[in-house]
Amino acid sequence: MARGQRRFRLTLHYDGTHFFGWQKQPEVRTVQGELQATLERLTGEHRAVTAAGRTDRGVHATGQVVALVLPRRWSAATLRRALNARLPGDIWVADARAAPPAFHPRYDATAREYGYRLGFTAAARSPFHRAWCWPLARLAGDTASTTADLDVEALHAAAALLPGEKSFAAFARAGQEHRGDRCTVTEARWAAWELGMEFTIVADRFLHHMVRYLVGTMVDIARGRRPLDDMRAMLEGNRDGLVTSPPAPATGLFLRRVSYPAQTVARTSAVSDAAATETDDAATPADARPRSPRSVPFADLALLDSDTDRPPAGSANHP
């Protein structure tokens, strides 16, 4: 980092509905593209931003972490206010803080957390909800069933197979062999939420489309379309012609949190939109979840190591 520069760490919320993912791509709208364009308008020059990972097309975030470098005259408070005044309405800087010079949001991360929401009620099909969940309630005339015909206990049984270090090759999009296929899952569980069920998964890394393939397969198991032993066999490497179910839609997926060692957030301070201070010396706990005055539909305020969907004719997938 050049002399006279300061590195910042931002935590972003974004609604992925109208984005072709995180990574900047030609002629399509992306989160990175919008953020860099806004920074260029603010500073008068190109400012690269690096993310903890690349969310897919349509995937949302309430915990995407990015890093950028600006001249030292910028403070975290000023940067957050300026960005939130100029970014489009589907991106919001939830948290800004100064970061150590060597901080890297991807390589320093120790864990990522994703959430996925299933809608079981008629209300899940409302235009105010369906963009942020997978509405599964079956239509019956002008109404929808409230059960979605899923065996909730089967969802729990399938999730219980996931924790531990194991190969998730069966649950990755083809063409990712060079990345390796072993991940360590530390948490995988389903819990109720107001319109259905929500899946939480925490791991050191994720393969391309891994969460969506896992959810799609678990839903088919819960619908009675395939046995639980299919998932067990694929996780044990005994595929014998078995393939995953189609991936769950991107609409229900949130990158909720990225965790870091304490030393990577030393001498940093979270700031609010109303903060007037120009200093960044107050220490805050690692991975403190920001308190937001704005609401993100069905999003935990607390999200990654996933790839970006390409448009029909676009740039190549990233590693």
Residue frames relative to the residue before (quaternion, step in Angstrom):
aa qw qx qy qz dx dy dz
M 1.0000 0.0000 0.0000 0.0000 0.00 0.00 0.00
A 0.4858 -0.6981 0.4444 0.2814 3.58 -0.81 1.00
R 0.6094 -0.5516 0.4289 0.3746 3.54 -1.22 0.57
G 0.7873 0.3024 -0.2253 0.4877 3.55 -1.02 0.78
Q 0.6150 0.5241 -0.3426 0.4792 3.57 1.32 0.19
R 0.1819 -0.7671 0.6062 0.1047 3.57 -1.24 0.43
R 0.3132 -0.7387 0.5660 0.1892 3.55 -1.01 0.87
F 0.1498 -0.7821 0.6019 0.0602 3.53 -1.04 0.89
R 0.2213 -0.7300 0.6317 0.1379 3.50 -1.28 0.61
L 0.0887 -0.7939 0.6014 0.0140 3.57 -0.79 1.09
T 0.1955 -0.7231 0.6439 0.1563 3.54 -1.23 0.56
L 0.1572 -0.8317 0.5317 0.0300 3.55 -0.61 1.20
H 0.1831 -0.6849 0.6873 0.1581 3.47 -1.36 0.55
Y 0.1665 0.7815 -0.5995 0.0467 3.57 -1.03 0.65
D 0.3874 -0.6634 0.5963 0.2331 3.47 -1.28 0.67
G 0.2911 -0.8231 0.4665 0.1417 3.57 -0.38 1.23
T 0.3621 0.7893 -0.4580 0.1902 3.58 1.27 -0.16
H 0.8138 0.2518 -0.1064 0.5128 3.57 0.82 -0.96
F 0.5797 0.5560 -0.3880 0.4519 3.57 1.20 0.54
F 0.3745 -0.6734 0.5881 0.2458 3.54 -1.23 0.61
G 0.7640 -0.3533 0.1804 0.5089 3.55 0.85 0.99
W 0.7165 -0.4416 0.3348 0.4238 3.52 -1.38 -0.15
Q 0.7455 0.4911 -0.2597 0.3683 3.56 0.57 -1.22
K 0.5144 -0.6461 0.4754 0.3032 3.54 -0.97 0.93
Q 0.0298 0.7788 -0.6227 0.0692 3.54 -0.96 1.00
P 0.5715 -0.6191 0.4025 0.3578 3.60 -1.04 0.62
E 0.8854 0.1221 -0.0983 0.4375 3.51 -1.17 0.84
V 0.6945 0.3630 -0.3059 0.5407 3.61 1.17 0.38
R 0.5230 -0.6491 0.4658 0.2969 3.54 -1.22 0.56
T 0.0459 0.7886 -0.6094 0.0676 3.58 -0.81 1.06
V 0.6187 -0.5531 0.3995 0.3895 3.56 -1.23 0.43
Q 0.6552 0.5039 -0.3175 0.4647 3.59 0.89 -0.88
G 0.6427 0.5349 -0.3222 0.4439 3.57 0.96 -0.82
E 0.6731 0.4843 -0.2969 0.4736 3.58 0.93 -0.89
L 0.6658 0.5070 -0.3136 0.4486 3.59 0.92 -0.86
Q 0.6824 0.4767 -0.2955 0.4688 3.59 0.89 -0.88
A 0.6295 0.5225 -0.3414 0.4629 3.59 1.02 -0.70
T 0.6487 0.5068 -0.3183 0.4702 3.59 1.00 -0.77
L 0.6478 0.5090 -0.3170 0.4699 3.59 0.97 -0.81
E 0.6356 0.5247 -0.3339 0.4575 3.58 1.02 -0.73
R 0.6429 0.5029 -0.3262 0.4768 3.59 1.02 -0.72
L 0.6706 0.5081 -0.2975 0.4513 3.58 1.05 -0.74
T 0.8078 0.3160 -0.1280 0.4808 3.57 0.89 -0.96
G 0.4499 -0.7051 0.4431 0.3226 3.58 1.21 -0.35
E 0.7668 0.2343 -0.1794 0.5701 3.58 1.23 0.20
H 0.6362 -0.5373 0.3881 0.3950 3.56 -1.28 0.40
R 0.0278 -0.7754 0.6309 -0.0045 3.55 -0.99 0.93
A 0.2963 -0.7746 0.5352 0.1602 3.59 -0.48 1.19
V 0.1288 -0.7652 0.6249 0.0861 3.57 -1.12 0.68
T 0.2001 -0.7721 0.5975 0.0826 3.55 -1.03 0.89
A 0.2305 -0.8033 0.5389 0.1051 3.59 -0.85 0.96
A 0.6216 -0.5221 0.4302 0.3950 3.54 -1.32 0.28
G 0.7741 -0.1757 0.1204 0.5961 3.57 1.16 -0.52
R 0.4940 -0.6801 0.4811 0.2487 3.52 -1.32 0.31
T 0.2369 -0.7891 0.5517 0.1297 3.55 -0.31 1.19
D 0.5575 -0.6358 0.4395 0.3031 3.54 -1.19 0.70
R 0.6806 -0.4394 0.3907 0.4371 3.50 -1.35 0.13
G 0.8312 0.2170 -0.1746 0.4811 3.57 -0.84 1.01
V 0.5698 0.5882 -0.3861 0.4245 3.61 1.24 -0.21
H 0.3439 -0.7534 0.5347 0.1676 3.56 -1.04 0.86
A 0.1602 -0.7792 0.5949 0.1148 3.56 -1.28 0.20
T 0.0331 -0.7520 0.6557 0.0596 3.52 -1.22 0.66
G 0.7731 0.2683 -0.1803 0.5457 3.57 1.25 0.31
Q 0.2827 0.7532 -0.5429 0.2407 3.58 1.07 0.61
V 0.1819 -0.7914 0.5788 0.0745 3.58 -0.82 1.02
V 0.0128 -0.7963 0.6043 -0.0232 3.56 -0.88 0.97
A 0.2114 -0.7592 0.6025 0.1263 3.53 -1.26 0.48
L 0.0544 0.7763 -0.6264 0.0457 3.54 -1.17 0.67
V 0.3294 -0.7348 0.5633 0.1851 3.54 -1.27 0.41
L 0.0080 0.7832 -0.6203 0.0425 3.56 -0.98 0.96
P 0.6414 -0.4903 0.3937 0.4396 3.61 -1.22 0.21
R 0.6197 -0.6062 0.3620 0.3427 3.57 -1.09 0.72
R 0.5384 0.6191 -0.4229 0.3847 3.62 1.14 -0.27
W 0.6044 0.5379 -0.3555 0.4679 3.58 1.26 -0.33
S 0.1656 -0.7444 0.6349 0.1234 3.57 -1.08 0.74
A 0.6554 -0.5008 0.3784 0.4200 3.57 -1.25 0.30
A 0.6499 0.5300 -0.3224 0.4391 3.58 0.96 -0.86
T 0.6742 0.4924 -0.2946 0.4651 3.56 0.90 -0.93
L 0.6518 0.5250 -0.3169 0.4462 3.56 0.93 -0.90
R 0.6749 0.4973 -0.3063 0.4511 3.60 0.85 -0.91
R 0.6546 0.5046 -0.3179 0.4644 3.58 0.93 -0.85
A 0.6800 0.5043 -0.2988 0.4404 3.57 0.88 -0.95
L 0.6700 0.4914 -0.3068 0.4642 3.59 0.94 -0.86
N 0.6943 0.4791 -0.2974 0.4472 3.60 0.83 -0.89
A 0.6226 0.5281 -0.3423 0.4650 3.58 1.20 -0.38
R 0.7902 0.3485 -0.1486 0.4817 3.59 1.15 -0.58
L 0.5692 0.5937 -0.3965 0.4078 3.62 1.15 -0.41
P 0.5708 -0.5685 0.4456 0.3905 3.61 -1.16 0.44
G 0.6802 -0.5611 0.3107 0.3548 3.54 -1.21 0.58
D 0.6868 0.4742 -0.3045 0.4590 3.63 1.15 -0.34
I 0.6688 0.3527 -0.3212 0.5703 3.59 1.26 0.46
W 0.0388 0.7960 -0.6018 0.0520 3.57 -0.95 0.87
V 0.3400 -0.7111 0.5799 0.2060 3.56 -0.99 0.90
A 0.2262 -0.8104 0.5315 0.0979 3.58 -0.34 1.28
D 0.8051 0.0489 0.0406 0.5897 3.57 1.08 -0.71
A 0.0000 -0.7736 0.6337 0.0005 3.57 -1.10 0.73
R 0.1172 0.7824 -0.6027 0.1043 3.54 -1.01 0.83
A 0.5210 -0.5850 0.5063 0.3607 3.54 -1.25 0.45
A 0.1783 -0.7899 0.5824 0.0710 3.56 -1.08 0.76
P 0.6271 -0.5197 0.4043 0.4162 3.58 -1.20 0.41
P 0.6443 -0.5709 0.3407 0.3781 3.61 -1.03 0.69
A 0.7449 0.4079 -0.2261 0.4772 3.60 1.01 -0.75
F 0.3903 0.7507 -0.4737 0.2444 3.61 1.22 -0.01
H 0.0219 -0.7724 0.6347 -0.0054 3.57 -0.97 0.97
P 0.4171 -0.7642 0.4240 0.2493 3.62 -0.46 1.14
R 0.6970 0.4467 -0.2894 0.4805 3.59 1.10 -0.51
Y 0.7691 0.4077 -0.2199 0.4404 3.55 0.63 -1.12
D 0.6616 0.4876 -0.3158 0.4742 3.61 1.15 -0.42
A 0.5232 0.6618 -0.4122 0.3440 3.61 1.19 -0.33
T 0.2609 -0.7713 0.5646 0.1349 3.55 -1.06 0.82
A 0.8007 -0.0014 0.0129 0.5990 3.60 1.18 -0.45
R 0.1787 -0.7447 0.6314 0.1217 3.51 -1.31 0.49
E 0.1611 -0.7777 0.6007 0.0920 3.55 -1.13 0.64
Y 0.0799 -0.7723 0.6297 0.0246 3.54 -0.92 1.03
G 0.1395 -0.7531 0.6324 0.1159 3.52 -1.27 0.47
Y 0.0751 -0.7850 0.6135 0.0431 3.56 -1.12 0.69
R 0.1705 -0.8205 0.5427 0.0562 3.59 -0.82 1.01
L 0.1819 -0.7528 0.6285 0.0727 3.49 -1.04 1.00
G 0.2393 -0.7736 0.5710 0.1346 3.57 -0.93 0.90
F 0.1588 -0.8194 0.5483 0.0525 3.58 -0.68 1.12
T 0.6933 0.4797 -0.2697 0.4653 3.61 1.20 -0.30
A 0.6695 -0.4782 0.3801 0.4228 3.54 -1.32 0.25
A 0.6252 0.5703 -0.3362 0.4134 3.58 1.04 -0.79
A 0.5719 0.6062 -0.3839 0.3976 3.60 1.14 -0.52
R 0.6645 0.5000 -0.3018 0.4662 3.58 1.20 -0.43
S 0.4231 0.6921 -0.4714 0.3461 3.57 1.27 0.03
P 0.5440 -0.6157 0.4434 0.3584 3.62 -1.04 0.62
F 0.6393 0.5160 -0.3312 0.4640 3.60 1.23 -0.27
H 0.7423 0.3578 -0.2183 0.5228 3.58 1.29 -0.04
R 0.6702 0.5735 -0.3274 0.3387 3.59 0.83 -0.94
A 0.5991 0.5677 -0.3705 0.4259 3.62 1.15 -0.36
W 0.7592 0.3453 -0.1823 0.5207 3.60 1.26 -0.31
C 0.7407 0.2528 -0.2347 0.5764 3.58 1.14 0.56
W 0.4354 -0.6230 0.5566 0.3355 3.56 -1.36 -0.05
P 0.2026 -0.8089 0.5386 0.1208 3.61 -0.20 1.21
L 0.1100 -0.8469 0.5202 0.0000 3.55 -0.49 1.24
A 0.4681 0.6778 -0.4587 0.3333 3.60 1.20 -0.19
R 0.4105 -0.7279 0.4974 0.2330 3.56 -0.82 1.02
L 0.4361 -0.6812 0.5205 0.2735 3.55 -1.03 0.78
A 0.0093 0.7651 -0.6433 0.0262 3.55 -1.04 0.85
G 0.7772 -0.1056 0.0228 0.6199 3.53 0.05 1.28
D 0.7749 -0.2881 0.2399 0.5089 3.56 -0.74 -1.07
T 0.6754 0.4470 -0.2980 0.5052 3.58 1.27 0.16
A 0.3115 -0.7252 0.5748 0.2160 3.55 -1.30 0.01
S 0.5450 -0.5907 0.4689 0.3663 3.54 -1.15 0.56
T 0.4026 -0.7239 0.5059 0.2408 3.56 -1.15 0.53
T 0.6620 0.5088 -0.3094 0.4552 3.60 1.23 -0.02
A 0.2514 -0.7916 0.5074 0.2295 3.58 1.21 -0.57
D 0.4415 -0.7373 0.4257 0.2832 3.58 1.30 0.30
L 0.4532 0.6528 -0.4755 0.3774 3.57 0.92 0.91
D 0.3648 -0.6868 0.5873 0.2240 3.53 -1.17 0.73
V 0.3194 -0.7878 0.4952 0.1790 3.57 -0.22 1.28
E 0.6211 0.5430 -0.3502 0.4435 3.59 1.02 -0.70
A 0.6202 0.5310 -0.3443 0.4635 3.59 1.10 -0.61
L 0.5957 0.5442 -0.3604 0.4681 3.60 1.09 -0.64
H 0.6692 0.4958 -0.3016 0.4641 3.58 0.90 -0.92
A 0.6560 0.5155 -0.3169 0.4511 3.59 0.95 -0.84
A 0.6563 0.5061 -0.3132 0.4638 3.58 0.99 -0.79
A 0.6575 0.5072 -0.3152 0.4596 3.59 0.93 -0.86
A 0.6226 0.5699 -0.3391 0.4153 3.60 1.07 -0.70
L 0.6142 0.5622 -0.3434 0.4345 3.61 1.23 -0.36
L 0.6427 0.6239 -0.3014 0.3269 3.58 1.17 -0.54
P 0.6368 0.5599 -0.3799 0.3697 3.68 0.80 -0.75
G 0.6240 0.5139 -0.4290 0.4032 3.51 -1.20 0.73
E 0.5337 -0.5823 0.4876 0.3720 3.55 -1.32 0.07
K 0.2484 0.7641 -0.5578 0.2082 3.56 -0.67 1.08
S 0.5787 -0.5674 0.4526 0.3719 3.53 -1.32 0.19
F 0.1279 -0.7733 0.6183 0.0573 3.53 -0.99 0.96
A 0.2017 0.8227 -0.5088 0.1538 3.57 1.20 0.57
A 0.6486 0.5328 -0.3246 0.4360 3.58 1.02 -0.76
F 0.7378 0.3924 -0.2064 0.5091 3.57 1.22 -0.48
A 0.5746 0.5586 -0.3904 0.4533 3.57 1.14 0.60
R 0.5433 -0.5915 0.4813 0.3510 3.53 -1.15 0.61
A 0.5851 -0.6091 0.4073 0.3475 3.57 -1.02 0.81
G 0.7530 0.4231 -0.2927 0.4103 3.53 -1.24 0.50
Q 0.6176 0.5553 -0.3483 0.4346 3.62 1.21 0.29
E 0.2610 0.8220 -0.4842 0.1476 3.60 1.22 0.31
H 0.6434 0.5610 -0.3331 0.4005 3.59 0.99 -0.77
R 0.6422 0.5378 -0.3282 0.4366 3.61 1.19 -0.33
G 0.4603 -0.6321 0.4848 0.3917 3.56 1.18 -0.41
D 0.2992 -0.8002 0.5025 0.1326 3.56 -1.14 0.53
R 0.5598 0.6089 -0.3989 0.3957 3.59 1.23 0.14
C 0.0044 -0.7747 0.6310 -0.0413 3.53 -0.95 0.99
T 0.2868 -0.7322 0.5884 0.1878 3.53 -1.20 0.56
V 0.1457 -0.7921 0.5913 0.0421 3.55 -0.48 1.26
T 0.1876 -0.8096 0.5506 0.0793 3.58 -0.70 1.07
E 0.7950 0.0678 -0.0436 0.6013 3.59 1.19 -0.35
A 0.1388 0.7546 -0.6322 0.1081 3.57 -1.00 0.88
R 0.2574 0.7787 -0.5265 0.2242 3.58 -0.40 1.16
W 0.3050 -0.6989 0.6149 0.2011 3.52 -1.33 0.48
A 0.0186 0.7768 -0.6292 0.0191 3.57 -1.10 0.74
A 0.5663 -0.6022 0.4401 0.3508 3.56 -1.18 0.51
W 0.0012 0.7346 -0.6759 -0.0595 3.52 -1.28 0.52
E 0.7712 -0.4547 0.1836 0.4060 3.56 -1.20 0.43
L 0.7770 0.3054 -0.1814 0.5197 3.64 1.07 -0.55
G 0.8222 -0.0613 0.0509 0.5636 3.60 1.19 0.03
M 0.6595 -0.4537 0.3865 0.4581 3.55 -0.81 -1.10
E 0.1809 -0.7742 0.6000 0.0886 3.53 -1.20 0.67
F 0.2481 -0.7642 0.5845 0.1129 3.56 -0.93 1.00
T 0.0916 -0.7667 0.6342 0.0401 3.55 -1.00 0.92
I 0.0520 0.7839 -0.6168 0.0482 3.55 -0.93 0.92
V 0.0907 -0.7773 0.6225 0.0070 3.55 -0.96 1.01
A 0.1334 0.7890 -0.5867 0.1242 3.58 -0.85 0.96
D 0.6072 -0.5580 0.4124 0.3872 3.54 -1.27 0.27
R 0.7852 -0.0520 0.0412 0.6157 3.58 1.17 -0.53
F 0.2193 -0.7594 0.5970 0.1369 3.54 -1.30 0.31
L 0.4007 -0.6899 0.5499 0.2471 3.54 -1.12 0.70
H 0.7046 -0.4786 0.3284 0.4082 3.52 -1.32 0.36
H 0.8493 0.0115 -0.0731 0.5226 3.58 -0.68 1.20
M 0.2991 0.8044 -0.4808 0.1796 3.60 1.25 0.19
V 0.6889 0.4777 -0.3054 0.4515 3.61 0.76 -0.96
R 0.6752 0.4994 -0.3047 0.4493 3.58 0.91 -0.83
Y 0.6378 0.4957 -0.3316 0.4874 3.61 1.04 -0.66
L 0.6340 0.5228 -0.3358 0.4604 3.59 0.99 -0.77
V 0.6819 0.4791 -0.2971 0.4659 3.59 0.85 -0.94
G 0.6461 0.5257 -0.3302 0.4441 3.59 0.91 -0.84
T 0.6726 0.4836 -0.2919 0.4780 3.57 1.00 -0.83
M 0.6511 0.5119 -0.3217 0.4589 3.60 0.95 -0.81
V 0.6350 0.5215 -0.3308 0.4641 3.59 1.02 -0.75
D 0.6500 0.5015 -0.3261 0.4687 3.61 0.95 -0.77
I 0.6153 0.5221 -0.3441 0.4800 3.58 1.07 -0.69
A 0.6944 0.4787 -0.2775 0.4600 3.58 0.89 -0.92
R 0.6582 0.4785 -0.3061 0.4941 3.58 1.22 -0.40
G 0.5041 -0.6679 0.4108 0.3620 3.58 1.27 -0.11
R 0.4579 0.7064 -0.4302 0.3259 3.57 1.24 0.32
R 0.7853 0.0298 -0.0414 0.6170 3.58 1.25 -0.28
P 0.5387 -0.6519 0.4243 0.3236 3.61 -1.12 0.56
L 0.6266 -0.5315 0.4230 0.3820 3.53 -1.27 0.46
D 0.6029 0.5875 -0.3567 0.4052 3.58 1.06 -0.68
D 0.5417 0.6005 -0.4132 0.4186 3.62 1.15 -0.40
M 0.6807 0.4716 -0.2943 0.4771 3.57 0.88 -0.92
R 0.6332 0.5286 -0.3362 0.4545 3.57 0.93 -0.83
A 0.6749 0.4992 -0.3017 0.4519 3.61 0.87 -0.91
M 0.6682 0.4977 -0.3113 0.4570 3.60 0.91 -0.87
L 0.6593 0.4973 -0.3114 0.4702 3.59 1.02 -0.72
E 0.6902 0.4501 -0.2698 0.4982 3.58 1.16 -0.56
G 0.5522 -0.6414 0.3770 0.3762 3.58 1.26 0.02
N 0.5578 0.5921 -0.3926 0.4292 3.59 1.28 0.11
R 0.0158 0.8722 -0.4885 0.0198 3.54 0.62 1.12
D 0.0056 0.8537 -0.5207 0.0068 3.61 0.98 -0.77
G 0.7717 -0.3524 0.1805 0.4977 3.54 0.82 0.99
L 0.4971 0.6552 -0.4357 0.3657 3.59 1.24 -0.06
V 0.0647 -0.7695 0.6338 0.0443 3.56 -1.09 0.72
T 0.5857 -0.5732 0.4337 0.3746 3.54 -1.21 0.45
S 0.5552 -0.5333 0.5026 0.3933 3.51 -1.34 0.17
P 0.6639 -0.4745 0.3589 0.4531 3.63 -1.19 0.26
P 0.5582 -0.6233 0.4148 0.3576 3.61 -1.02 0.67
A 0.5430 -0.5922 0.4837 0.3472 3.55 -1.16 0.63
P 0.5983 -0.5783 0.4011 0.3831 3.63 -1.07 0.56
A 0.5845 -0.6038 0.4187 0.3443 3.55 -1.14 0.65
T 0.5486 0.6763 -0.3868 0.3034 3.59 1.09 -0.63
G 0.7307 0.4501 -0.2534 0.4464 3.61 1.02 -0.68
L 0.6274 0.5975 -0.3122 0.3897 3.59 1.26 -0.22
F 0.0561 -0.7832 0.6192 -0.0087 3.56 -0.97 1.01
L 0.2851 -0.6701 0.6535 0.2065 3.53 -1.09 0.79
R 0.1377 -0.8708 0.4703 0.0391 3.57 -0.25 1.26
R 0.8269 -0.0437 0.0712 0.5561 3.57 0.98 -0.67
V 0.1010 -0.7348 0.6654 0.0847 3.53 -1.26 0.61
S 0.2195 -0.8050 0.5436 0.0912 3.59 -0.75 1.06
Y 0.1213 -0.7937 0.5957 0.0219 3.54 -1.16 0.78
P 0.5782 -0.5501 0.4531 0.3973 3.60 -1.22 0.38
A 0.6483 -0.5564 0.3521 0.3824 3.56 -1.11 0.64
Q 0.6610 0.5437 -0.3310 0.3974 3.61 0.93 -0.81
T 0.6353 0.5422 -0.3499 0.4243 3.60 1.11 -0.45
V 0.7327 0.3560 -0.2397 0.5282 3.59 1.24 -0.16
A 0.3092 0.7573 -0.5167 0.2529 3.58 1.18 0.44
R 0.8426 0.1202 -0.1209 0.5108 3.55 -1.17 0.71
T 0.4977 0.6095 -0.4722 0.3972 3.55 0.75 1.01
S 0.1230 -0.7913 0.5925 0.0873 3.55 -1.22 0.34
A 0.3527 -0.6950 0.5838 0.2273 3.53 -1.02 0.82
V 0.1265 -0.7977 0.5874 0.0516 3.57 -1.07 0.72
S 0.3615 -0.7132 0.5568 0.2250 3.53 -1.22 0.49
D 0.6901 -0.4588 0.3452 0.4406 3.56 -1.27 0.22
A 0.7343 0.4361 -0.2308 0.4662 3.57 1.03 -0.79
A 0.4243 0.7307 -0.4599 0.2731 3.59 1.27 -0.09
A 0.2426 -0.7904 0.5486 0.1241 3.56 -0.90 0.92
T 0.5296 0.6601 -0.4100 0.3402 3.61 1.18 -0.36
E 0.2659 -0.7469 0.5875 0.1618 3.53 -1.17 0.61
T 0.6021 0.5442 -0.3742 0.4486 3.62 1.21 0.24
D 0.2371 -0.7711 0.5818 0.1031 3.53 -1.27 0.50
D 0.3998 0.7742 -0.4203 0.2535 3.58 1.05 0.64
A 0.5749 0.6042 -0.4003 0.3796 3.61 1.13 -0.33
A 0.3797 -0.7277 0.5240 0.2273 3.58 -0.88 0.94
T 0.0846 -0.7677 0.6329 0.0537 3.53 -1.18 0.69
P 0.6084 -0.5697 0.3865 0.3948 3.61 -1.09 0.55
A 0.5761 -0.5735 0.4465 0.3739 3.55 -1.16 0.60
D 0.8635 0.0861 -0.0863 0.4894 3.51 -1.08 0.89
A 0.2067 0.7735 -0.5668 0.1941 3.59 1.02 0.73
R 0.3731 -0.7327 0.5223 0.2261 3.58 -0.85 0.94
P 0.4064 -0.7453 0.4652 0.2510 3.60 -0.59 1.10
R 0.3575 -0.6898 0.5821 0.2400 3.54 -1.18 0.62
S 0.1458 -0.8410 0.5204 0.0241 3.54 -0.47 1.21
P 0.3763 -0.7153 0.5360 0.2439 3.58 -0.97 0.83
R 0.6790 0.4446 -0.2884 0.5081 3.58 1.24 -0.29
S 0.3475 -0.7283 0.5455 0.2263 3.54 -1.18 0.43
V 0.1852 -0.7225 0.6533 0.1301 3.54 -1.19 0.70
P 0.5259 -0.6729 0.3915 0.3426 3.61 -0.60 1.03
F 0.8666 -0.0522 -0.0094 0.4962 3.55 -0.75 1.15
A 0.5224 0.6625 -0.4020 0.3558 3.60 1.14 0.40
D 0.4092 -0.6599 0.5724 0.2636 3.53 -1.05 0.83
L 0.4729 -0.7104 0.4404 0.2789 3.58 -0.81 0.91
A 0.4204 0.7507 -0.4492 0.2408 3.50 1.11 -0.31
L 0.5231 0.5257 -0.3552 -0.5691 4.80 0.32 -5.26
L 0.6486 0.5524 0.3944 -0.3445 4.46 -2.47 -5.51
D 0.2836 0.7353 -0.5492 0.2780 2.96 -0.06 0.86
S 0.3661 0.7497 -0.4631 0.2991 3.54 0.87 0.99
D 0.4808 -0.6803 0.4806 0.2739 3.53 -1.22 0.41
T 0.4959 -0.6555 0.4924 0.2864 3.51 -1.28 0.47
D 0.4417 -0.6427 0.5501 0.2986 3.56 -0.99 0.79
R 0.3237 -0.7279 0.5621 0.2224 3.55 -0.96 0.76
P 0.5207 -0.5878 0.4901 0.3783 3.60 -1.16 0.41
P 0.7525 -0.3967 0.2433 0.4660 3.62 -1.21 0.22
A 0.7726 0.0148 -0.0324 0.6339 3.57 1.04 -0.68
G 0.3140 0.7696 -0.4881 0.2662 3.58 0.00 1.25
S 0.7519 -0.3919 0.2844 0.4474 3.50 -1.27 -0.35
A 0.6337 -0.5671 0.3787 0.3651 3.53 -1.25 0.44
N 0.5959 -0.5416 0.4515 0.3844 3.53 -1.27 0.42
H 0.3882 -0.7032 0.5469 0.2360 3.53 -1.18 0.56
P 0.6484 -0.5365 0.3529 0.4089 3.62 -1.17 0.29
